[in-house]
Amino acid sequence: MKEDCFYFITSTCARGPQCTYRHSQEAKNCQIVCSNWKNGTECLDACPYRHSDYQIKEKPAVECYWETHGGCKKADCPYVHKQSASQPVKSDPPCLLDIHKLRCDLEKINFDLEQLNLTECHQYQTISVKNIGELMKELREIEGVFQG
């Protein structure tokens, strides 16, 4: 089971495909550490969770380019905005990055549910996992539209 590449997770890896460490784009965008990796048990290289304990520093505050060049259309833009929160934000259909963030959020919810005590909340967890499964199916259909 490969550990995540520090350089890939924090920026880019100069070794690319020749690197002996794992390069997972999904893991790069998630903060959840894989419980299998942490316990030393087998896990797939395609696992969407982190296979490392790297503490990633917060990125410095950078002003949003699009705010001053036609207006930012992202409701949850990670960049600094000067306009007040009360001003409406233009919205477009979701882009692939938004869909990827939604998938990561759904996986985190599923991961959190797996950590619950099954004997106390088995019925609740079964219902929630079913709903998450349905959401993941819808997400795959939306991704297919963008990729097709």
C-alpha positions in Angstrom: 0.0 0.0 0.0 1.6 3.2 -1.2 1.9 6.4 0.9 0.9 9.7 -0.7 3.6 11.7 -2.4 4.3 14.8 -0.3 5.2 16.9 -3.3 2.0 15.8 -5.2 -0.2 16.5 -2.2 1.3 19.9 -1.5 1.9 21.1 -5.0 3.3 19.1 -8.0 5.7 16.2 -8.2 8.6 16.5 -10.7 8.9 12.7 -11.0 5.4 12.3 -12.3 4.5 8.7 -13.3 8.0 7.5 -12.3 7.4 8.5 -8.6 7.2 5.5 -6.3 4.6 7.3 -4.1 0.9 7.5 -4.7 -0.6 10.3 -6.8 -4.3 10.5 -6.1 -6.2 13.6 -7.2 -9.2 12.7 -5.1 -7.0 12.3 -2.0 -5.2 15.6 -2.7 -8.5 17.4 -2.4 -9.8 15.5 0.7 -8.6 16.0 4.3 -9.8 12.6 5.6 -7.0 10.1 6.5 -7.9 6.5 5.4 -8.5 4.4 8.4 -7.2 1.3 6.6 -3.9 3.1 5.8 -3.7 4.4 9.4 -4.2 0.9 10.8 -1.7 -0.6 8.3 -4.3 -2.8 6.7 -4.7 -3.3 2.9 -6.3 -0.6 0.9 -6.6 0.2 -2.8 -4.4 2.7 -4.5 -7.6 4.3 -5.9 -8.8 5.0 -2.4 -10.2 8.6 -2.3 -8.8 9.3 1.2 -5.4 10.4 2.3 -2.6 7.8 2.8 -0.5 10.3 4.8 -0.5 12.4 7.9 1.0 15.5 6.2 -0.2 18.8 7.8 -0.9 21.1 4.9 -0.5 24.8 5.6 -3.3 27.2 4.8 -2.7 29.0 1.6 -2.2 32.8 1.8 -5.2 35.0 1.2 -5.2 35.8 -2.5 -7.7 38.2 -4.0 -10.2 36.8 -6.5 -9.1 37.6 -10.1 -12.7 37.3 -11.4 -14.2 39.7 -9.0 -12.4 42.6 -10.8 -12.7 41.0 -14.3 -16.4 40.5 -15.0 -17.5 39.2 -11.6 -17.0 36.0 -9.7 -19.7 33.4 -10.2 -18.7 31.0 -7.4 -20.8 31.1 -4.3 -18.1 29.4 -2.3 -15.0 31.0 -3.9 -11.8 30.2 -1.9 -10.3 33.6 -2.8 -10.7 36.9 -1.0 -13.6 39.2 -2.2 -14.0 42.9 -1.5 -17.7 43.0 -2.2 -20.0 42.4 0.7 -21.7 39.1 1.3 -25.1 40.7 0.9 -24.5 41.4 -2.8 -25.8 38.7 -5.1 -23.3 36.3 -6.7 -23.9 35.3 -10.3 -24.5 31.5 -10.6 -23.8 29.1 -13.4 -24.4 25.4 -13.7 -21.9 23.4 -11.5 -18.5 22.9 -13.0 -16.4 19.7 -12.5 -14.5 21.3 -9.6 -17.8 21.9 -7.8 -18.9 18.3 -8.5 -15.6 17.0 -7.2 -16.0 19.1 -4.0 -19.5 17.7 -3.6 -18.2 14.1 -4.0 -15.5 14.8 -1.4 -18.1 16.2 1.0 -20.4 13.1 0.5 -17.5 10.8 1.1 -16.7 12.6 4.3 -20.3 12.2 5.5 -20.1 8.5 4.6 -16.8 8.2 6.4 -18.2 9.9 9.5 -21.2 7.6 9.5 -18.9 4.6 9.3 -17.2 5.8 12.5 -20.5 5.8 14.5 -21.2 3.0 16.9 -23.2 0.5 14.8 -25.0 -1.0 17.8 -26.5 2.3 18.9 -27.5 3.7 15.5 -27.7 0.8 13.0 -31.1 1.8 11.7 -30.1 5.5 11.2 -26.9 4.6 9.5 -28.6 2.2 7.1 -31.0 4.9 6.0 -28.2 7.5 5.7 -25.9 5.3 3.7 -28.8 4.5 1.3 -29.4 8.2 0.8 -25.7 8.8 0.2 -25.6 5.9 -2.3 -28.5 7.5 -4.2 -26.7 10.9 -4.1 -23.4 9.3 -5.4 -25.4 7.7 -8.3 -26.8 11.1 -9.3 -23.4 12.6 -9.0 -21.9 10.0 -11.4 -24.7 10.8 -13.9 -23.9 14.6 -13.7 -20.2 13.8 -14.2 -21.1 11.7 -17.2 -22.8 14.7 -18.8 -19.6 16.8 -18.4 -17.3 14.1 -19.6 -19.4 12.8 -22.4 
